[in-house]
Amino acid sequence: MILNFQGHLQAITALGWHALEVERNVTVAVEYFEKAYKRGSPEAAHNLGHIYYSGLYPGKPADTVSHMVDDQ
C-alpha cells in the first residue's frame, strides 16, 4: 500500500527506506523513491541509483560502469 504524503519528501523517502530495509520489498521501495525523486529529493535519487546499480531494480538488469571504461 502506497501512502500519499503530498510532498513531504523526507517522509516519502523514509517510507522507501523502510520498505527496502525492514520489509525487504524492493518494488514498494522503488515506488516511494520514484515518487520522492520526481518531487526533487536527492536522497531518493541516490537510493534509486544504488538499487539500479546493484541489480535490484524490478525488471532491469544491474548497471555497471564497465561500459564507460576504455580498455586501451
N, C-alpha and C positions, 0 to 999 in steps of 0.2 A: 504494500500500500504506500503510495507516494503522497506525502502531505505537501500542502502549498503554504509557504511562509511569506508570500508576497514581497519578495525582495530582500529578506533578511539573509544575506549571503553567508554569514558565519553559521547560522543555524542550518541552512541547506547543506553547506559543506560538512558540518559536523554530523548531520544525518547520513551523508555519504560515507564518511569515515566509519561511523557506527555500523552501517550495513556491510562495509568491507571487512573491518577488523573484528567485530563482535559476532555479527550474524553470518559472516563468510559468504555473503550474497553479492557477487561482483555485478550482476545485472542491475540490481537495485542501486548499488553504489554508483554505477556509471550514470544512471538516470538522475540521481541527485547532483553528481558532479557536473553533468552536462547542463542541468538547469542553472546551477550557480555560475558556471563558466559563461553561459550566454548572458548573464547579468553582470559580468565583469570580474569575477573572482579569480585572482591569480593562484590562490591555493587550489582551487578546483582544477584549473588548467594544469598545474603541476601534478596533481593526483591522476588526472586523465592520462597525462603523458607517461607517468610511471606505469599505470595499468596497461597502456598500449605497448610500451617498450618491453614489459615483462611477458607479453603474450597472453594476458588475462582478459583483454578487451573482448567482450562477446562478439563472435563472428569475424574477428580479424586476427591475422597471424601476428606474431611478435615482430616488432620493428628493430632493426639493428643499424648501427652506423657503418657497418662494413661496406655498404654500397657507396658510401661517400669517401672512403679511404682509397687513395691512389696506390696501387700495389707496386709502382715503379720504384 
